Amino acid sequence: MFKGFDAVYNRDSKALVLGSFPSVKSREAGFYYGNKQNRFWRMLEKAFNTTIPDDIEAKKAFLLKNHIALYDAVCESNLSGSADTKLSKSTFKTAQIEFLLPPFTQVEKILCNGKCAFNLIKDLPTTIPILYMPSTSPANVSFDFNPWLKELEFLLFNK
């Protein structure tokens, strides 16, 4: 079984981004969205009009400074590849995310990076909006930045 990464969050987190499970390249890199072809970090750079250094600590600092919590809907899996379609056929453990929600944080919305993450938590009993967002994966050939930019916009004005 492969273990996912620890959640990145603090009390001031206002948006929770949930992926499905780290890809092989992310596991090799040791952090979320470690595949250079994944659009996640570029999307955040565009949304916040900045450059995010490539090291893990700088990425964590960026997330916390901008009130973004980051975690995965699956915390443990025997997934050998990276495709979410294979995740559903693997053995996995769904992550508990309650510690990332109020009263422990100020999270106002949950942004699910792709259908797999969304389908895993869409029935979570919460009043916080759970939103399906286009996957930033390189496998998503029709990726659109605009829904992400729209949903992250509130962070730019609520610092």
C-alpha positions in Angstrom: 0.0 0.0 0.0 1.2 3.5 -0.8 0.5 6.3 1.6 -0.6 9.7 0.4 0.9 13.0 1.6 0.1 14.8 4.8 -2.4 17.6 4.5 -1.1 21.1 4.0 -3.4 23.5 6.0 -3.6 25.8 8.9 -6.3 27.5 10.9 -6.6 30.3 8.3 -7.2 28.0 5.3 -10.3 29.1 3.4 -10.3 26.9 0.3 -9.7 23.1 0.5 -8.4 21.6 -2.8 -8.8 17.9 -2.8 -7.1 15.6 -5.4 -7.7 11.9 -5.7 -4.3 10.2 -4.9 -0.7 11.1 -5.8 0.5 10.0 -9.2 3.6 7.9 -9.6 5.6 11.1 -10.5 4.2 13.0 -7.5 5.2 10.1 -5.2 8.7 10.2 -6.7 8.9 13.9 -6.2 7.5 13.6 -2.6 4.8 16.2 -2.9 1.4 17.0 -4.5 1.3 17.5 -8.3 4.9 16.6 -8.8 4.4 15.7 -12.4 5.8 18.7 -14.4 3.0 18.2 -17.0 0.3 18.6 -14.4 -1.2 22.1 -14.6 -1.9 22.6 -10.9 1.0 24.8 -9.9 0.8 26.8 -13.2 -2.9 27.3 -12.6 -2.1 28.7 -9.1 0.6 30.9 -10.6 -1.9 32.3 -13.1 -4.6 32.8 -10.5 -2.3 34.6 -8.1 -0.2 36.3 -10.8 3.0 35.1 -9.3 5.8 32.5 -9.7 5.9 29.6 -7.3 9.4 28.2 -6.6 9.8 24.5 -7.3 10.8 23.3 -3.8 8.3 21.7 -1.5 8.7 24.1 1.4 8.2 27.1 -0.9 5.0 25.5 -2.3 3.7 24.8 1.2 4.4 28.4 2.2 2.6 29.7 -0.9 -0.4 27.6 -0.1 -0.6 28.7 3.5 0.0 32.4 2.7 -2.9 32.2 0.3 -5.2 30.3 2.6 -5.3 27.1 0.5 -5.5 23.7 2.2 -4.4 20.8 0.1 -5.1 17.1 0.6 -6.3 14.0 -1.3 -9.6 12.2 -1.0 -7.7 8.9 -0.8 -5.0 8.6 1.9 -3.8 5.0 1.1 -3.9 2.8 -2.0 -2.2 -0.1 -3.7 -2.6 1.9 -7.0 0.5 1.0 -9.1 0.0 3.6 -11.9 -1.4 7.1 -11.9 -4.8 6.9 -13.6 -7.8 7.7 -11.5 -9.7 5.1 -13.6 -7.5 2.5 -12.1 -7.9 3.9 -8.6 -11.5 2.7 -8.5 -10.3 -0.9 -9.2 -7.6 -0.7 -6.5 -7.8 -1.2 -2.8 -7.9 2.2 -1.1 -8.8 4.0 2.1 -10.8 7.2 1.8 -9.3 10.1 3.8 -11.1 11.6 6.7 -11.2 15.3 6.0 -13.2 16.7 8.9 -10.1 18.1 10.6 -9.7 20.4 7.5 -13.1 21.9 7.9 -14.7 24.4 10.5 -14.3 24.8 13.4 -10.7 23.7 12.8 -10.2 25.9 9.8 -12.1 28.7 8.0 -12.7 26.6 4.8 -15.6 28.1 2.8 -15.5 25.7 -0.2 -14.0 22.4 -1.2 -12.6 22.3 -4.7 -12.3 18.8 -6.1 -9.5 18.4 -8.6 -11.3 16.1 -11.0 -14.3 13.7 -11.1 -12.7 11.0 -8.9 -12.1 13.3 -5.9 -15.5 14.8 -6.4 -17.3 11.4 -6.5 -15.4 10.2 -3.4 -16.6 13.1 -1.2 -19.7 14.6 -2.9 -21.9 13.0 -0.2 -19.9 14.3 2.7 -22.4 15.7 5.3 -21.5 19.4 5.3 -23.0 22.7 4.4 -19.8 23.8 2.7 -20.1 23.7 -1.1 -18.3 20.8 -2.7 -17.4 21.7 -6.2 -16.2 19.6 -9.1 -13.3 21.3 -10.9 -11.6 20.3 -14.1 -8.7 18.0 -13.5 -5.3 19.6 -13.8 -3.9 16.3 -14.9 -2.1 16.1 -18.2 -4.5 13.3 -19.1 -7.3 16.0 -19.3 -6.8 17.3 -22.8 -9.7 19.7 -22.5 -8.5 21.5 -19.3 -9.9 24.9 -18.8 -8.3 27.4 -16.3 -11.3 29.6 -16.0 -13.4 27.6 -13.5 -10.4 27.4 -11.2 -9.7 31.1 -11.6 -13.4 31.9 -10.8 -13.5 29.8 -7.7 -10.1 31.0 -6.3 -10.9 34.6 -6.9 -12.4 35.1 -3.5 -9.0 34.3 -1.9 -7.5 37.3 -3.6 -9.9 39.7 -1.9 -10.2 37.9 1.5 -6.6 38.0 2.8 
